[in-house]
Amino acid sequence: MISFFIAATALAGDPAVPPMATDAKPKKEAKICRTQEITGTRMGGRTVCKTTDEWRIEKEDAERMLNGRRDTFDTAPARPAGF
């Protein structure tokens, strides 16, 4: 039991272990604001603010949904041009 405390005390004061930085704060990402039009109204749109990663994810989700719908409804075989 005593050897445990001696070892713990020795490791706590080890100069090879660098101290943790206390002033390191995570960087905030800049927000990008865009105006989105609302269908069916003449009152204008609304402003939506998101980070670059959030806009990228939203775009990828929209493309994935569009491609899935295209695959679902495009069941007719392609016809050669001119017919």
BELUR-V768671 format. One record per backbone hydrogen bond with DSSP energy under -1.0 kcal/mol. NH is the residue of the N-H (numbers start at 0). CO is the residue of the C=O. If there is no record, write none. Layout:
# BELUR-V768671
NH|CO ; NH|CO
This chain:
# BELUR-V768671
4|0 ; 5|1 ; 6|2 ; 7|3 ; 8|4 ; 9|5 ; 10|6 ; 11|7 ; 12|8 ; 13|10 ; 16|13 ; 31|49 ; 33|47 ; 35|45 ; 40|37 ; 45|35 ; 47|33 ; 49|31 ; 54|50 ; 55|51 ; 56|52 ; 57|53 ; 58|54 ; 59|55 ; 60|56 ; 61|57 ; 62|58 ; 63|59 ; 64|60 ; 65|61 ; 66|62 ; 67|63 ; 68|64 ; 69|65 ; 70|66 ; 71|67 ; 72|68 ; 73|69 ; 74|72 ; 82|79
